[in-house]
Amino acid sequence: MNNRVLLKYHSYFGIIAGIILFALGITGSVLVFTDDIDLLIFEKYEVKSESEALQLDKAISEVQREFPEWSTRIIKFEKGKTILFNLRRPEARKYAFVDPVTGKITNVISATSHFTKWILKFHYSLHAGITGRILIFIAGIAFFLSLITGIILYRKVIIKTLLFKIKVKSNNKRNYYSALHRYVGVWSLLLNLVIVFTGVFLAYKVVTSGLKKAVEPTPPTVETSMEAALNNIKKEHPDFTPTYLRLPSSNQGSITVNGIFKGDSFYLSEYYNKISVDYKTGELIGINKIEEADFSTKFNSSILPLHYGQYGGIFSKVLYCLIGLSGPFLSITGYFIWLKRKKLIT
């Protein structure tokens, strides 16, 4: 395949992905800082307390009594700090804030209109239901193919570009934007491949989940002490740090405690470490360690952290933010180059 044909396909793939890629790049750059933004937004709901209390059992009882038909996750349960519940139904999402001392609900807000969750939904579906999810999936594939054809097309000048040996001439608009396009594309290439490759897998999962019929949760009342269960886990698995609790959504389910084992690889998701607890007796009935899982499970576990840069602290977040913005830049410069090539603009 000659360069002219490759250039044609590269342009077409870029145009197909262009408009949606612009939106995904902007929203993705914001989503990198989701946890930081949420901390600022949720600060006004925090209960100020000098106590180191954590009335987790009272909090669970209170939330289950007020929201009996909601699937329940607990995403923050630190001593002396407001307990944060994530409540889910097929058609709705809520956050419930609970006083750690009294175990009483202090605030409830919608999670669907919440800033970062609104952007997240736009990022994976354009707020257009299953149609939007499919469009995101197609755009992701198109951008991935655009990157691959770009690698093949510019393979001979990649090293020169990395060494800044390609001159940027401002006297010719097409050459000027072509050089900028090449520099940004090459320098962001590796991380863009990671982001897009993982993004396509995530988009596929989002599409398939959207095609499934939503299941109404029928959560049982938790009878055991979650506080005692966590203490038991600490004794039996001192190398494990719990970070996320999922209460059962049906009578056949169990409490799932997600978290991090000491020595876990940085690119593996904490949500694939699972300790199962019987919701009636508090007995530890199962354990799954991601480091001991097969390749397929580890691969699936790595997709989310690698896509959103959930490792490396603020450095990786800033880097991912900048690389995320390279997508919109490439779509604009690529489209401009295509117009100049077609002589649709002067």
C-alpha distance (Angstrom), angle and dihedral (degrees) to the residues before:
residue distance angle dihedral
M1 . . .
N2 3.82 . .
N3 3.78 126.6 .
R4 3.81 93.8 -104.8
V5 3.81 91.9 58.7
L6 3.82 91.3 43.0
L7 3.80 90.3 50.9
K8 3.80 89.7 51.1
Y9 3.81 93.3 52.4
H10 3.82 91.6 41.9
S11 3.81 89.7 54.8
Y12 3.80 94.2 46.0
F13 3.81 93.4 49.1
G14 3.80 89.5 48.1
I15 3.82 92.6 50.0
I16 3.82 92.4 48.4
A17 3.79 90.9 51.9
G18 3.81 95.9 34.0
I19 3.80 105.6 91.5
I20 3.79 95.5 38.7
L21 3.80 91.0 40.4
F22 3.80 89.2 57.7
A23 3.82 90.4 56.5
L24 3.82 93.5 42.7
G25 3.80 92.9 49.9
I26 3.80 93.9 52.0
T27 3.81 95.5 44.1
G28 3.80 92.7 41.6
S29 3.80 91.1 54.2
V30 3.81 88.9 54.7
L31 3.82 94.0 45.0
V32 3.80 91.0 58.0
F33 3.81 86.0 72.9
T34 3.83 95.6 44.2
D35 3.81 95.2 123.3
D36 3.80 92.6 47.0
I37 3.81 93.1 47.8
D38 3.80 91.8 46.9
L39 3.80 90.9 52.1
L40 3.80 89.7 56.6
I41 3.81 94.2 44.6
F42 3.82 94.9 44.8
E43 3.80 93.4 47.0
K44 3.82 91.6 89.6
Y45 3.82 89.7 57.2
E46 3.80 93.8 52.1
V47 3.79 116.8 115.5
K48 3.79 111.2 -131.5
S49 3.80 110.1 -132.9
E50 3.78 137.9 156.4
S51 3.80 90.5 -157.4
E52 3.80 124.1 100.7
A53 3.80 90.1 -147.8
L54 3.80 123.4 135.4
Q55 3.79 111.4 -172.0
L56 3.79 93.2 -174.3
D57 3.81 96.3 154.4
K58 3.81 92.3 51.4
A59 3.80 89.8 46.8
I60 3.82 92.8 51.9
S61 3.80 91.3 47.8
E62 3.81 91.5 49.1
V63 3.82 94.7 48.1
Q64 3.81 94.0 45.5
R65 3.79 89.9 50.2
E66 3.83 92.8 50.5
F67 3.82 95.8 39.7
P68 3.83 105.7 29.7
E69 3.80 96.8 160.2
W70 3.78 99.2 45.7
S71 3.80 129.0 101.1
T72 3.80 105.5 -120.6
R73 3.80 133.0 -147.6
I74 3.81 126.6 172.5
I75 3.77 110.5 -146.2
K76 3.81 100.5 173.3
F77 3.81 126.6 33.3
E78 3.80 109.7 151.9
K79 3.80 121.3 152.1
G80 3.79 113.3 -93.3
K81 3.82 93.2 7.7
T82 3.80 132.3 102.6
I83 3.80 112.0 -84.0
L84 3.81 111.2 -126.5
F85 3.81 121.2 -150.6
N86 3.80 125.3 -167.9
L87 3.83 109.5 -152.5
R88 3.79 121.3 -165.0
R89 3.77 140.5 -169.0
P90 3.82 126.0 163.0
E91 3.80 90.9 -100.6
A92 3.81 101.8 32.7
R93 3.79 147.7 34.2
K94 3.81 128.7 -158.6
Y95 3.79 139.8 179.8
A96 3.82 117.8 -142.1
F97 3.81 120.1 -164.3
V98 3.79 116.3 -154.3
D99 3.80 130.7 -166.5
P100 3.86 107.4 -116.6
V101 3.81 91.8 -147.5
T102 3.82 101.8 47.0
G103 3.81 100.0 23.2
K104 3.83 88.9 -132.3
I105 3.81 125.1 138.3
T106 3.80 110.1 -109.4
N107 3.83 101.9 176.7
V108 3.80 140.2 5.7
I109 3.81 122.7 -164.5
S110 3.79 135.4 174.7
A111 3.80 113.9 -99.2
T112 3.81 93.8 -161.5
S113 3.82 94.5 63.7
H114 3.82 92.7 36.3
F115 3.84 108.6 119.5
T116 3.81 101.5 -114.4
K117 3.82 93.8 37.2
W118 3.83 90.6 50.9
I119 3.80 89.1 52.7
L120 3.81 91.6 44.9
K121 3.81 91.3 53.5
F122 3.80 89.8 48.3
H123 3.81 89.3 48.7
Y124 3.81 94.1 56.0
S125 3.83 102.2 30.1
L126 3.84 110.6 10.5
H127 3.84 84.1 -125.8
A128 3.81 85.4 -78.1
G129 3.80 101.7 115.4
I130 3.78 119.9 -130.1
T131 3.82 91.3 -18.7
G132 3.79 90.6 59.6
R133 3.79 91.6 46.9
I134 3.80 91.0 53.7
L135 3.83 91.7 47.5
I136 3.81 90.3 52.5
F137 3.81 90.2 49.8
I138 3.83 92.2 50.3
A139 3.82 92.2 45.8
G140 3.81 89.8 50.7
I141 3.79 92.0 53.2
A142 3.82 90.4 46.6
F143 3.81 92.0 51.4
F144 3.80 91.7 47.2
L145 3.83 90.1 51.9
S146 3.82 89.0 46.6
L147 3.82 89.3 55.6
I148 3.81 92.3 48.0
T149 3.81 93.8 48.8
G150 3.82 88.5 45.0
I151 3.82 90.5 55.0
I152 3.80 91.0 51.0
L153 3.81 92.8 43.1
Y154 3.81 96.6 48.8
R155 3.82 97.9 30.2
K156 3.81 92.7 118.0
V157 3.80 94.5 54.4
I158 3.82 101.3 38.2
I159 3.82 93.5 97.4
K160 3.81 92.0 44.6
T161 3.80 90.0 50.5
L162 3.80 92.4 49.6
L163 3.82 88.4 51.3
F164 3.84 91.8 47.9
K165 3.80 92.0 -118.1
I166 3.80 94.1 133.2
K167 3.81 110.0 92.3
V168 3.79 120.5 -133.0
K169 3.81 106.2 -140.1
S170 3.79 114.4 -165.1
N171 3.81 96.2 -171.4
N172 3.82 91.7 79.5
K173 3.82 117.0 49.0
R174 3.79 95.7 -155.1
N175 3.81 93.5 49.4
Y176 3.80 90.7 43.2
Y177 3.82 95.1 53.7
S178 3.80 91.0 38.9
A179 3.82 90.4 56.5
L180 3.82 92.4 46.4
H181 3.81 89.7 47.2
R182 3.78 90.3 51.2
Y183 3.81 95.5 47.3
V184 3.80 94.8 48.3
G185 3.81 91.6 41.9
V186 3.80 95.1 50.3
W187 3.80 97.3 42.6
S188 3.80 92.3 48.3
L189 3.80 94.2 38.0
L190 3.81 102.1 102.3
L191 3.79 96.6 45.9
N192 3.80 92.0 40.5
L193 3.80 88.8 55.3
V194 3.82 89.4 52.6
I195 3.82 93.1 46.6
V196 3.80 95.1 45.3
F197 3.80 95.9 41.8
T198 3.81 92.2 51.1
G199 3.81 90.1 40.2
V200 3.80 91.8 57.7
F201 3.81 90.3 53.2
L202 3.80 91.3 48.0
A203 3.81 90.9 47.8
Y204 3.80 90.1 51.3
K205 3.81 90.3 52.8
V206 3.81 90.5 47.8
V207 3.82 91.2 51.2
T208 3.80 94.3 47.9
S209 3.81 92.2 46.8
G210 3.80 89.5 49.2
L211 3.80 90.6 55.0
K212 3.79 92.3 54.5
K213 3.77 121.4 88.7
A214 3.79 110.9 -105.6
V215 3.79 114.6 -113.4
E216 3.79 118.6 -135.3
P217 3.82 110.0 -127.5
T218 3.81 117.4 -121.8
P219 3.81 100.3 -174.9
P220 3.81 119.2 -170.5
T221 3.79 121.2 -137.9
V222 3.80 111.3 -92.4
E223 3.80 105.3 -119.3
T224 3.79 100.6 179.3
S225 3.79 128.4 75.8
M226 3.80 109.8 -98.8
E227 3.79 89.6 -164.5
A228 3.82 91.0 57.1
A229 3.80 90.8 45.6
L230 3.81 91.8 53.4
N231 3.80 90.4 49.0
N232 3.80 89.1 50.6
I233 3.80 90.8 50.5
K234 3.81 89.8 50.5
K235 3.82 90.9 53.7
E236 3.81 96.1 45.8
H237 3.81 96.7 37.9
P238 3.83 108.7 27.7
D239 3.83 90.2 166.0
F240 3.84 91.0 62.3
T241 3.83 125.2 90.6
P242 3.85 113.9 -164.5
T243 3.82 113.4 -139.7
Y244 3.81 106.3 161.1
L245 3.81 135.1 31.3
R246 3.81 126.4 -159.2
L247 3.78 117.2 -166.9
P248 3.83 116.4 -150.3
S249 3.82 117.0 -85.7
S250 3.81 93.4 -157.9
N251 3.81 140.6 21.5
Q252 3.81 89.2 -99.6
G253 3.79 92.8 56.4
S254 3.78 134.0 86.0
I255 3.78 137.7 -148.7
T256 3.80 110.2 -84.6
V257 3.79 119.3 -152.9
N258 3.81 113.2 -162.9
G259 3.76 124.0 -169.6
I260 3.78 149.6 116.6
F261 3.79 129.6 -61.6
K262 3.78 117.2 -151.1
G263 3.79 108.7 -99.1
D264 3.82 96.4 26.9
S265 3.81 112.7 151.5
F266 3.81 112.1 -102.3
Y267 3.82 94.0 -121.0
L268 3.83 96.2 55.3
S269 3.79 121.4 97.5
E270 3.80 120.2 -115.6
Y271 3.81 88.8 -140.8
Y272 3.82 91.3 71.4
N273 3.80 92.5 62.5
K274 3.79 104.0 85.0
I275 3.79 133.6 -179.9
S276 3.81 112.0 -175.3
V277 3.80 120.2 -147.0
D278 3.82 126.8 -168.3
Y279 3.81 105.6 -117.6
K280 3.82 91.3 -146.5
T281 3.80 103.7 44.0
G282 3.82 104.6 18.4
E283 3.81 90.3 -126.8
L284 3.81 116.4 152.3
I285 3.79 101.8 -118.7
G286 3.79 104.0 172.6
I287 3.78 146.8 4.0
N288 3.80 132.6 -159.0
K289 3.80 120.5 -172.0
I290 3.78 116.1 -164.6
E291 3.82 91.9 -149.2
E292 3.82 88.2 61.1
A293 3.82 94.9 46.4
D294 3.80 126.8 104.9
F295 3.81 123.4 -94.2
S296 3.81 94.5 -96.5
T297 3.82 92.6 55.0
K298 3.80 92.6 45.5
F299 3.80 89.8 49.3
N300 3.80 91.8 52.7
S301 3.79 89.7 45.6
S302 3.81 92.4 54.7
I303 3.81 96.5 51.3
L304 3.82 99.1 81.0
P305 3.84 98.1 43.1
L306 3.82 91.5 46.6
H307 3.81 93.3 46.1
Y308 3.80 95.9 51.5
G309 3.80 99.8 29.9
Q310 3.81 93.3 -115.6
Y311 3.79 92.7 169.3
G312 3.80 137.6 62.2
G313 3.80 95.9 45.6
I314 3.80 123.0 -115.9
F315 3.83 93.2 -16.5
S316 3.80 94.2 63.1
K317 3.82 90.8 43.0
V318 3.81 93.1 54.3
L319 3.80 91.1 44.5
Y320 3.82 92.0 50.0
C321 3.80 90.3 46.8
L322 3.81 91.7 54.5
I323 3.80 93.0 44.6
G324 3.81 89.2 48.4
L325 3.80 89.2 56.4
S326 3.81 90.2 51.3
G327 3.81 88.8 71.1
P328 3.82 95.0 62.9
F329 3.82 89.4 43.0
L330 3.81 91.9 52.3
S331 3.80 91.7 47.3
I332 3.83 91.5 52.8
T333 3.81 96.8 44.3
G334 3.80 91.4 41.1
Y335 3.79 91.7 52.7
F336 3.82 90.8 47.2
I337 3.82 90.9 51.2
W338 3.81 90.0 48.8
L339 3.82 91.1 51.7
K340 3.79 91.2 49.2
R341 3.78 90.6 48.7
K342 3.81 90.1 51.4
K343 3.82 87.7 44.0
L344 3.80 90.4 -127.4
I345 3.82 89.3 135.6
T346 3.79 131.1 31.2
